[in-house]
Amino acid sequence: MTRCLQHARLLAGALALVLGSTLVAPPAFAAGSPNAVSPHPIATAANARVAAMTAEALAQTAQAPPAGKNAPAAAPVGAGKKPFFKTTTGAIALALLAGGIGYTIYSAVDSRKAVKSPVR
């Protein structure tokens, strides 16, 4: 067995131990201290504000129409737009993609010619 393999197994074991202990151990802040912060501070603040409001203010708030009720309906996504590959940006992206694929194929074929191996 080579030295590199022995070190790799040792490191893999140490990594598994650290990762396992991290996932199994509860976080330190989960112990529950008296000064623990609420996990939902916005909801707590909203509930406290509603509790402090008078009945008249609550009735006025309940009668108000929602903000988006009178707003015009949104157009469907993509309505009136050209497809991406028919825009200038899309055409440039396609040209670069085609050039990259072409160069990859060319360099793969060219490197086969350049490699002189006794096995081949």
Rosetta blueprint (number, residue, H / E / L):
1 M L
2 T L
3 R H
4 C H
5 L H
6 Q H
7 H H
8 A H
9 R H
10 L H
11 L H
12 A H
13 G H
14 A H
15 L H
16 A H
17 L H
18 V H
19 L H
20 G H
21 S H
22 T H
23 L H
24 V H
25 A L
26 P L
27 P L
28 A H
29 F H
30 A H
31 A H
32 G L
33 S L
34 P L
35 N L
36 A L
37 V L
38 S L
39 P L
40 H L
41 P H
42 I H
43 A H
44 T H
45 A H
46 A H
47 N H
48 A H
49 R H
50 V H
51 A H
52 A H
53 M L
54 T L
55 A H
56 E H
57 A H
58 L H
59 A H
60 Q H
61 T H
62 A H
63 Q H
64 A L
65 P L
66 P L
67 A L
68 G L
69 K L
70 N L
71 A L
72 P L
73 A L
74 A L
75 A L
76 P L
77 V L
78 G L
79 A L
80 G L
81 K L
82 K L
83 P L
84 F H
85 F H
86 K H
87 T L
88 T H
89 T H
90 G H
91 A H
92 I H
93 A H
94 L H
95 A H
96 L H
97 L H
98 A H
99 G H
100 G H
101 I H
102 G H
103 Y H
104 T H
105 I H
106 Y H
107 S H
108 A H
109 V H
110 D H
111 S H
112 R H
113 K H
114 A H
115 V L
116 K L
117 S L
118 P L
119 V L
120 R L
